[in-house]
Amino acid sequence: KPGYGFIAKDDPAGWSHTSGAGGDVFSSAAMTLEVAPPPAPHVPSQMERYFVPALPPVSLKVKRPDGEVVLDMQGWEMDPHTVAGEKTFEVGASFAAPADEHFYGLGQNQEGYLDHRGHTLDCAHYYDA
């Protein structure tokens, strides 16, 4: 169809899915994705599932077929936040990284360093600045 966005159909062929107390595992011949939610302190409401930082974070791992971890997201957050009187959300994620991994790019940030490893990156546009 004409228009913007992805024009495709999902294709579950070649993927398997298992679910258990430890979370969900999605696997193909090329990769494995593990989604491991920790137990919640109570049954969360729909709003709490997505927007309350007090709930334990969900971890996400992407692995190669040999078991090597490609991505290890250890948690994420999304909490209500007010900026210049506007109600919005503050979003964040934390990742495990090998000690020798470095992060370059995002040239719009002019903090005086190239390697972003160990630094907090504020990904916001300050319209009122």
Buried (B, 14 or more C-beta within 10 A) or exposed (E): EEEEEEEEEEEEEEBEEEEEEEBEBBBEEEBBBBBBBEEEEEEEEEEBEEBBBEBEBBBBBBBEEEEEEEEBBEBBBBEEEEEEEEEEEEEBEEEEEEEEEEBEEEEEEEEEEEEBEEEEEEEEEEEEE
